[in-house]
Amino acid sequence: MGVLEIVKAKLPNSQLTDNALQVYIDEVSQSIKTYCNRSDIPSELAFVHANMIVDFINGEEKKASPDDHRAVTAIKEGDVQVSFGGTVSAIGEAAVENLLHNYKSQLNKFRKLRR
């Protein structure tokens, strides 16, 4: 089972086309290759790769609808008061960097030394 099929299975209600999914796959693939100092992605990382893509897509969807994902900035217990602030989301490269950080322990096993 390829990464595209795994991603489709994990996102059954997604409205994304195969081309859009492929862009996400390529972006995450490049990040994995750069982090691991490799020109390929080992087959053993297929599910990690797919999970990273699903997390990345979910993060992108949260950025698209920021009102649904606002961060709580203050909670007061007496008379119950909750204050919401800005959204919790990163953009561009920072989002991929955060994603890599979440999967470092799994990716480190496949890292190569640079020459």
Steps between C-alpha positions, in 0.01 A plus 500: 500500500644835395503823695218650290272205573580515872423873510172447314403225744575724799308795348189331356287818500765725348402715205862521379583374153781255432709790361450705818589199714809443289617857570474432876678167455782666305540779755519264797722261301752775435504594868562138601780463245664823613474414869630145450773604250367247249401498136228243566240416763531144633191283462503448877399866536186468286256526790702770677509691171123461455429605860713811453302590188167448677618721789621764253168499312305524827718796600435670167125451545519656848676804351228531237227531765668687786176585684442132568845456655559793730732468796381546855698786658335524842267299722331639809320258730286735712197585282660286223670715238704376204694738273608406151796651321668451167524172317763240567660433164832529326550596140711369215835355593431539871205261470717233338776559757250450783376187328855364469556569869202279588644208302873542576527187711373288212697684231829497692529125446533563125733801504831483316817691567603764248829458320 
